């Protein structure tokens, strides 16, 4: 099995010629809009699918898969013609991240998911935590020296775990986060590992359905695919005891 996570920024958007080389017209076409936020989201979607295309190329998979993206009833995208590949996309502000897993063709896909947050406004951290976090987790949060980083750790890891199965944030409360043990429990997710880091210009969490010690390749788009190094990652066991 091969896995990788990659991120990029709209400031390094590929040229139109390069986009057309990798993406089908269905993913490039966009109606004009005077809404700046909508345009930003559309650009992020294009960049995300371009990075997905680059990952397919990186792992020697056919780019024609991009023409066969379908969605589950909950809206989670997947490759209809490649059940051995799973991928997931997230974007926030000008940042985009993509995670992929490629198994042998005779095997089923290994579920992956990613969530990033690039905060653009102040949130009521305590109010949100009261909604979805246990009292011990709230107590842990209150003792953390960096409130924003601690909050987005609790938020992003939940999003990533739930996205692995296409479950929305309505189930945030179903995720039990034990930061002291680096353990997560959730009935809506398979066994695996969750990685979180706050060392980037955004907060990043990604989930891999695996029990072994294999780590994903860490990549960054800087006008080309480059290797990256994350020196500060919290690595969680998800559903370690097969709840």
PAMARDO-393559 format. One record per residue (C-alpha): chain; residue number from 0; x, y, z negated; residue in one letter. Coordinates in nm, 2 decimals, m for minus. Each point is the difference from the previous one (the first is absolute). Example, Ala and Ser with C-alpha at 12.3 -4.5 7.8 and 13.67 -1.06 7.14 Angstrom:
REM PAMARDO-393559
[site A 0 [1.23 m0.45 m0.78] a]
[site A 1 [0.14 0.34 0.07] s]
REM end
This chain:
REM PAMARDO-393559
[site A 0 [0.00 0.00 0.00] x]
[site A 1 [0.12 0.35 0.08] x]
[site A 2 [m0.13 0.31 m0.17] x]
[site A 3 [0.08 0.37 0.02] x]
[site A 4 [m0.13 0.34 m0.11] x]
[site A 5 [0.07 0.32 0.19] x]
[site A 6 [m0.09 0.36 m0.05] x]
[site A 7 [0.02 0.32 0.21] x]
[site A 8 [m0.10 0.36 0.01] x]
[site A 9 [m0.20 0.20 0.26] x]
[site A 10 [0.31 0.23 0.03] x]
[site A 11 [0.16 m0.28 0.19] x]
[site A 12 [m0.29 m0.09 0.23] x]
[site A 13 [0.12 m0.18 0.31] x]
[site A 14 [m0.03 0.17 0.34] x]
[site A 15 [m0.32 m0.05 0.20] x]
[site A 16 [0.20 m0.21 0.25] x]
[site A 17 [0.12 m0.23 m0.28] x]
[site A 18 [m0.34 m0.03 m0.15] x]
[site A 19 [m0.15 m0.10 0.34] x]
[site A 20 [0.27 m0.26 0.04] x]
[site A 21 [m0.10 m0.18 m0.32] x]
[site A 22 [m0.37 0.08 m0.06] x]
[site A 23 [m0.31 m0.08 0.21] x]
[site A 24 [m0.21 0.29 0.11] x]
[site A 25 [m0.27 m0.10 m0.25] x]
[site A 26 [0.23 0.09 m0.29] x]
[site A 27 [0.13 0.32 0.16] x]
[site A 28 [m0.33 0.15 0.11] x]
[site A 29 [m0.14 0.26 m0.24] x]
[site A 30 [m0.27 0.26 0.04] x]
[site A 31 [0.11 0.36 m0.06] x]
[site A 32 [m0.09 0.14 m0.34] x]
[site A 33 [0.02 0.33 m0.16] x]
[site A 34 [0.02 m0.17 m0.34] x]
[site A 35 [0.37 0.01 m0.11] x]
[site A 36 [m0.04 m0.29 m0.25] x]
[site A 37 [m0.17 m0.22 0.26] x]
[site A 38 [0.27 0.07 0.25] x]
[site A 39 [0.26 m0.09 m0.26] x]
[site A 40 [m0.17 m0.33 m0.08] x]
[site A 41 [m0.02 m0.08 0.37] x]
[site A 42 [0.37 0.07 0.04] x]
[site A 43 [0.08 m0.22 m0.30] x]
[site A 44 [m0.21 m0.28 0.16] x]
[site A 45 [0.20 0.03 0.32] x]
[site A 46 [0.33 0.00 m0.18] x]
[site A 47 [m0.10 m0.30 m0.22] x]
[site A 48 [m0.10 m0.21 0.31] x]
[site A 49 [0.33 0.11 0.16] x]
[site A 50 [0.19 m0.13 m0.30] x]
[site A 51 [m0.20 m0.32 0.01] x]
[site A 52 [0.10 m0.04 0.36] x]
[site A 53 [0.36 0.05 m0.09] x]
[site A 54 [m0.02 m0.26 m0.27] x]
[site A 55 [m0.16 m0.25 0.25] x]
[site A 56 [0.29 0.07 0.23] x]
[site A 57 [0.25 m0.03 m0.29] x]
[site A 58 [m0.13 m0.35 m0.07] x]
[site A 59 [m0.03 m0.09 0.36] x]
[site A 60 [m0.38 m0.01 0.01] x]
[site A 61 [m0.21 0.10 0.31] x]
[site A 62 [m0.11 0.36 0.01] x]
[site A 63 [m0.32 m0.12 0.17] x]
[site A 64 [m0.12 m0.08 m0.35] x]
[site A 65 [m0.07 0.37 m0.04] x]
[site A 66 [m0.28 m0.03 0.25] x]
[site A 67 [m0.17 m0.27 m0.21] x]
[site A 68 [m0.03 0.16 m0.33] x]
[site A 69 [m0.34 m0.08 m0.17] x]
[site A 70 [m0.14 0.07 m0.34] x]
[site A 71 [m0.16 m0.21 m0.27] x]
[site A 72 [m0.35 0.09 m0.12] x]
[site A 73 [0.17 0.21 m0.27] x]
[site A 74 [0.20 0.19 0.26] x]
[site A 75 [0.34 m0.16 m0.05] x]
[site A 76 [0.20 m0.02 0.33] x]
[site A 77 [0.15 m0.32 0.13] x]
[site A 78 [0.14 m0.16 0.31] x]
[site A 79 [m0.27 m0.23 0.14] x]
[site A 80 [0.25 m0.18 0.22] x]
[site A 81 [0.27 m0.05 m0.26] x]
[site A 82 [m0.13 m0.15 m0.33] x]
[site A 83 [0.37 m0.05 m0.11] x]
[site A 84 [0.05 0.38 m0.02] x]
[site A 85 [m0.14 0.24 m0.26] x]
[site A 86 [0.05 0.37 m0.02] x]
[site A 87 [m0.13 0.30 m0.19] x]
[site A 88 [0.02 0.37 0.04] x]
[site A 89 [m0.01 0.30 m0.23] x]
[site A 90 [0.04 0.38 0.04] x]
[site A 91 [m0.01 0.30 m0.22] x]
[site A 92 [0.07 0.36 0.11] x]
[site A 93 [0.27 m0.02 0.27] x]
[site A 94 [0.13 m0.34 m0.12] x]
[site A 95 [m0.08 m0.34 0.15] x]
[site A 96 [0.10 m0.36 m0.12] x]
[site A 97 [m0.05 m0.34 0.16] x]
[site A 98 [0.06 m0.34 m0.14] x]
[site A 99 [0.01 m0.33 0.20] x]
[site A 100 [0.05 m0.37 m0.05] x]
[site A 101 [0.07 m0.24 0.28] x]
[site A 102 [m0.03 m0.37 m0.08] x]
[site A 103 [0.07 m0.30 0.23] x]
[site A 104 [m0.27 m0.04 0.27] x]
[site A 105 [m0.11 m0.32 m0.16] x]
[site A 106 [m0.06 0.17 m0.34] x]
[site A 107 [m0.26 0.24 m0.13] x]
[site A 108 [0.08 0.36 m0.06] x]
[site A 109 [0.14 0.11 m0.33] x]
[site A 110 [m0.21 0.29 m0.13] x]
[site A 111 [0.17 0.34 m0.03] x]
[site A 112 [m0.12 0.35 m0.09] x]
[site A 113 [0.13 0.34 m0.06] x]
[site A 114 [m0.11 0.33 m0.16] x]
[site A 115 [0.18 0.34 m0.01] x]
[site A 116 [m0.10 0.32 m0.16] x]
[site A 117 [0.15 0.34 0.07] x]
[site A 118 [m0.19 0.22 m0.25] x]
[site A 119 [m0.13 0.33 0.14] x]
[site A 120 [m0.21 0.10 m0.29] x]
[site A 121 [m0.02 m0.04 m0.38] x]
[site A 122 [m0.22 m0.29 m0.12] x]
[site A 123 [m0.16 m0.06 m0.34] x]
[site A 124 [0.23 m0.29 m0.09] x]
[site A 125 [m0.16 m0.08 m0.34] x]
[site A 126 [m0.35 0.02 0.14] x]
[site A 127 [0.08 m0.24 0.28] x]
[site A 128 [0.18 m0.24 m0.23] x]
[site A 129 [m0.30 m0.01 m0.23] x]
[site A 130 [m0.20 m0.12 0.30] x]
[site A 131 [0.22 m0.30 0.10] x]
[site A 132 [0.27 m0.07 m0.26] x]
[site A 133 [m0.01 m0.20 m0.32] x]
[site A 134 [0.07 0.18 m0.33] x]
[site A 135 [0.35 m0.16 m0.03] x]
[site A 136 [0.08 0.13 0.35] x]
[site A 137 [m0.13 0.35 m0.09] x]
[site A 138 [0.22 m0.01 m0.32] x]
[site A 139 [0.30 m0.10 0.22] x]
[site A 140 [m0.07 0.29 0.23] x]
[site A 141 [m0.02 0.25 m0.29] x]
[site A 142 [0.35 m0.10 m0.10] x]
[site A 143 [0.16 0.05 0.34] x]
[site A 144 [0.23 0.30 0.05] x]
[site A 145 [m0.11 0.06 0.36] x]
[site A 146 [m0.37 0.00 0.02] x]
[site A 147 [m0.03 0.03 0.38] x]
[site A 148 [0.23 m0.29 0.07] x]
[site A 149 [m0.17 m0.22 m0.26] x]
[site A 150 [m0.34 0.08 0.13] x]
[site A 151 [0.08 m0.08 0.36] x]
[site A 152 [0.16 m0.32 m0.11] x]
[site A 153 [m0.33 m0.11 m0.15] x]
[site A 154 [m0.19 0.13 0.31] x]
[site A 155 [0.21 m0.13 0.29] x]
[site A 156 [0.06 m0.34 m0.14] x]
[site A 157 [m0.38 m0.05 m0.03] x]
[site A 158 [m0.06 0.13 0.35] x]
[site A 159 [0.26 m0.24 0.15] x]
[site A 160 [m0.12 m0.30 m0.19] x]
[site A 161 [m0.36 0.05 0.11] x]
[site A 162 [0.09 0.09 0.36] x]
[site A 163 [0.17 m0.34 0.03] x]
[site A 164 [m0.35 m0.15 0.04] x]
[site A 165 [m0.18 0.30 0.14] x]
[site A 166 [m0.16 0.10 m0.33] x]
[site A 167 [m0.07 0.36 m0.06] x]
[site A 168 [0.07 0.23 m0.29] x]
[site A 169 [m0.34 m0.07 m0.14] x]
[site A 170 [0.17 m0.30 m0.16] x]
[site A 171 [0.28 0.20 m0.17] x]
[site A 172 [m0.12 m0.12 m0.34] x]
[site A 173 [0.05 m0.36 0.10] x]
[site A 174 [0.37 0.05 0.00] x]
[site A 175 [0.16 m0.07 m0.34] x]
[site A 176 [0.34 0.18 m0.02] x]
[site A 177 [0.25 m0.11 m0.27] x]
[site A 178 [0.29 0.24 0.05] x]
[site A 179 [0.19 m0.13 m0.30] x]
[site A 180 [0.01 m0.35 0.15] x]
[site A 181 [0.01 0.11 0.37] x]
[site A 182 [m0.30 m0.21 0.06] x]
[site A 183 [m0.33 0.06 0.20] x]
[site A 184 [m0.31 m0.21 m0.01] x]
[site A 185 [m0.29 0.03 0.25] x]
[site A 186 [m0.26 m0.25 0.12] x]
[site A 187 [m0.01 0.18 0.34] x]
[site A 188 [0.36 m0.08 0.08] x]
[site A 189 [0.23 m0.30 0.06] x]
[site A 190 [0.31 m0.08 m0.19] x]
[site A 191 [0.30 0.21 0.10] x]
[site A 192 [0.22 0.29 m0.08] x]
[site A 193 [m0.06 0.37 m0.02] x]
[site A 194 [0.28 0.25 0.05] x]
[site A 195 [m0.03 0.37 m0.11] x]
[site A 196 [0.25 0.28 0.03] x]
[site A 197 [m0.01 0.37 m0.07] x]
[site A 198 [0.34 0.09 0.14] x]
[site A 199 [m0.13 0.11 0.34] x]
[site A 200 [m0.17 0.33 0.10] x]
[site A 201 [m0.32 m0.20 m0.05] x]
[site A 202 [m0.11 m0.28 m0.23] x]
[site A 203 [0.01 m0.35 0.16] x]
[site A 204 [m0.15 m0.33 m0.10] x]
[site A 205 [m0.01 m0.31 0.21] x]
[site A 206 [m0.12 m0.35 m0.06] x]
[site A 207 [0.13 m0.34 0.14] x]
[site A 208 [m0.19 m0.32 m0.04] x]
[site A 209 [0.30 m0.21 m0.10] x]
[site A 210 [0.14 m0.18 m0.31] x]
[site A 211 [0.37 m0.03 0.10] x]
[site A 212 [0.29 0.24 m0.03] x]
[site A 213 [0.01 0.12 0.36] x]
[site A 214 [m0.01 0.38 0.03] x]
[site A 215 [m0.13 0.19 0.30] x]
[site A 216 [0.22 0.20 0.23] x]
[site A 217 [m0.02 0.37 m0.09] x]
[site A 218 [0.00 0.23 0.30] x]
[site A 219 [m0.05 0.36 0.08] x]
[site A 220 [m0.08 0.18 0.33] x]
[site A 221 [0.24 0.27 0.08] x]
[site A 222 [m0.03 0.03 0.37] x]
[site A 223 [0.09 m0.37 m0.01] x]
[site A 224 [m0.04 m0.29 m0.24] x]
[site A 225 [0.26 0.02 m0.28] x]
[site A 226 [0.06 m0.20 m0.31] x]
[site A 227 [m0.09 0.16 m0.33] x]
[site A 228 [0.10 m0.07 m0.36] x]
[site A 229 [m0.24 0.03 m0.29] x]
[site A 230 [0.20 0.00 m0.33] x]
[site A 231 [m0.29 0.04 m0.23] x]
[site A 232 [m0.28 m0.24 0.05] x]
[site A 233 [m0.25 m0.14 m0.26] x]
[site A 234 [m0.07 m0.36 0.11] x]
[site A 235 [m0.32 m0.15 m0.13] x]
[site A 236 [m0.13 m0.36 m0.01] x]
[site A 237 [m0.35 m0.01 0.13] x]
[site A 238 [m0.23 m0.27 m0.14] x]
[site A 239 [0.29 m0.19 m0.13] x]
[site A 240 [m0.22 m0.24 m0.20] x]
[site A 241 [m0.24 m0.07 0.28] x]
[site A 242 [m0.30 0.18 m0.16] x]
REM end
